[in-house]
Amino acid sequence: MAPSGSRSVKRGCWRVLYWIPVLFIALIVAWSYYAYVFQLCIESIEDTGEKVVYLLVYHVIFLMFVWAYWQTIFTRPANPLKEFHLSHPDKELMGREDRGESQQEILRRIAKELPIYTRTNSGAIRFCDRCQLLKPDRCHHCSVCDKCILKMDHHCPWVNNCVGFSNYKYFMLFLSYSLLYCLFITATDLQYFIKFWTKGLPDTQAKFHILFLFFSASMFSVSLASLFIYHCWLVCKNRSTLEAVRSPVFRHGADKNGFSLGSSKNFRQVFGDEAKYWPIPIFSSLGDGCSFPTCLVNLDPEQPSSPPGFNSTSKSAGEGRQFPSKPLRDSQSRLLTSTPSWSESESATEKDKKGASNPGMTITNEA
């Protein structure tokens, strides 16, 4: 067999293996549905009113849980726009240069036209050799997907997908509804779990389903609660899992709070401005995933404050701020175009103006 054919078979086998955790979760959920609906509610609960209420609430939570899980699995991770990819002449020029410094000069020239503010630990432009592109801020290459993912958080084997800009809201809703699902089962199954030990249940197969349903739901609740709380903390701090492990590096150095705009704005960056969409697994995140506002104002003479496509009429109230409102294309981000939300007190504005007059000064604004 040709080497290319062997690699194709190997990749196909790995793709099948990657779906095993998802299949495991699907089987657990299918069994829990059977155990709760048929064995607990229909077979074991005698009170009709209690049975109806349990079934109605259960199915609402179940449908939202499955919907969020489906969206997390099958939403395609967002990739960098074509503006971040090297053009054919630039690729040829990079190929002819052997020295790393010469290649960095080429990358710096290209980066001047893009809203890129983060760097490597050594201060170099973040470049992906595999995808042949300049990495946007918060973008990372996933070795499993073999692609650069916008605002990559992590690759999750339980959804067989990268969690990033396009599906992070779905992932958060998946965690919240799965936790609510397990807690609801644990709470409503508790009294019948106690009856199992006090010999209050009839001697049928239902009692074993009730026993294992309680154990599995309570154990999953503990693990899901810890994961959910951790990601709630990340949302409030406006960090990804990767950024929590390694702080993003700006021109002035590493800053773990570089993208934090305050808890409220951080939350709206993921879930959107309209509260009616927050609990629903539909896309409502703000921005385009290629550029993010920061709480830092770095007066960089080499980096234009207005990247291509920037609309000067949508600047924030403070002239000293250099938030890239509309990078590359019309941004959907109301965080960046809403003047009232960025308005500061007069003293803060004066502080910005003073900072603008001193190019060597770095100003940090806490939203």
Secondary structure, 3 states (H helix, E strand, C coil): CCHHHHHHHHHHHHHHHHCHHHHHHHHHHHHHHHHHHHHHHHCCCCCHHHHHHHHHHHHHHHHHHHHHHHHHHHCCCCCCCHHHECCHHHHHHHHHCCCHHHHHHHHHHHHCCCCCCCECCCCCCCEECCCCEECCCCCEEECCCCEEECCCCEEECCCCEEECCCCHHHHHHHHHHHHHHHHHHHHHHHHHHHHHHCCCCCCCCHHHHHHHHHHHHHHHHHHHHHHHHHHHHHHHHCCCHHHHHCCCEECCEECCCCCCCCHHHHHHHHHCCCHHHCCCCCCCCCCCCCCCCCCEECCCCCCCCCCCCCCHHHCCCCCCCCCCCCCCCCCCCHHHHCHHHHCCCHHHHHHHHHHHCCCCCCEECCC
